[in-house]
């Protein structure tokens, strides 16, 4: 393992926790054609003050593929009919990648326990604050269920459904941000803090009424059961049922909030609303791709094309089709290689056994990419930085062991 992880295992403990908390404040940003967010300002100030301590880790294979994908995605903007949109996303990608490498530098000076403690504490604050904001929003006089789309505190009223958005701007993205916290708490139920975190996480996710999010969380839970021993599986299943039953009793009986009815109604609406219009958007994305198959219509140009042809500015709500339509076969090829290499490295380094929460988070992210457009996303980059740092520590440890094993042989040969 990297020597720095042994020498200074507690370094940047508060910094890591604070950084993750700031990432969850997605709603609070400065619009500059792209969103300048609190954690970005923090990281840029941090590296300005601590420039001499910046450490550039060797790139993992998935990171090389990631950089190649972003290069060709941005390059597709050269062929765009709306270059100003492509220019905005290029600036945004540059800023995100800069922050990504600063994150990696900070994480490289600490160990897994410190990073995971930061995840645990930040997740509780994120979910607790979001639930408080949701309650304040529901109780607010300005929120009326028969109104159009209204956002107040931590609630969004969407087609008469009071959906939790918490500290973010969108209920569907809330589940995406919460994925790493859900996976971590699920895999670390050994103390009361993480069990509390899991209950808060489940409650917040359910209140988003995100159908794609529900599917992802159920699949993550199923994969987790498969990866563990039968006795532990039964223990987890029984504990989960009891926890959910208690939560349902408090919410439905004591608070008189028909959460189960709203969830059921949301899934019944799926057959009539076409997945909130997603099927139609996916068809438009395929149509744009069919007209520009090699390099696509240009980076971040889907909304402009959609506005011109269909008079709305909605996004694709599918990362793969978004990339396919905007950067064509070239872009989607590099993106699929990038996603596939993450899986290969997770499996190669036995992450699905040693750090199950990282493996489950990957599963949850990929599933939700089918329902969301996340070409760049703050929490996804946090995940990649944590994963890259962990893999680097394993590689360094293996290298050090190999050196120790070969040293006696070399010494004998020299003598």
Secondary structure, 3 states (H helix, E strand, C coil): CCHHHHHCCCCCHHHHHHHHHHHCCCCCEEECCCEEEHHHHHHHHHHHHCHHHCCCCCCCHHHHHHHHHHHHHHHHHHHCCCHHHHHHHHHHHHHHHHHHHHHHHHHHCCCHHHHHHHHHHHHHHHHHHHHHHHHHHHHCCCCCCCCCCEEECCEEEECCEEEECCCCCCHHHHHHHHHHHHHHHHHCCCCHHHHHHHHHHHHHHHHCCCHHHHHHHHHHHHHHHHHCCHHHHHHHHHHHHHHHHHHHHHHHHHCCCCHHHHHHHHHHCHHHHHHHHHHHHHHHHHHHHHHCCCCCCCCCCHHHHHHHHHCCCCCCCCHHHHHHHHHHHHHHHHHHHHHHHHHHHHHHCCHHHHCHHHHHHHHHHHHHCCCCCCCCCHHHHHHHHHHHHHHHHHHHHHHHHHHHHHHHHHHHHHC
